């Protein structure tokens, strides 16, 4: 494991809500969730990076109301599939 040291202003943690002893974990969660939503990492890799089981990661996504990233092609494919089901 590596430890990143990133200089930030004194107000950074408070302004972004990273106060208290859980600040490093909260920052880690935000970084991984951001990468997932942007489609840079898969759900499985995100769970691994956060030391969670895949089902726990799925529950975290629901709790945060975050959804899997869809490309326009994937969305069109899903819409076409749903239309066939009707």
Secondary structure, 3 states (H helix, E strand, C coil): CCCCCCCCCCCHHHHCCCCCCCHHHHHHHHHHHHHHHCCCCCHHHHHHHCCCCHHHHHHHHHHHCCCCCCCHHHHHHHHHHHHHHC
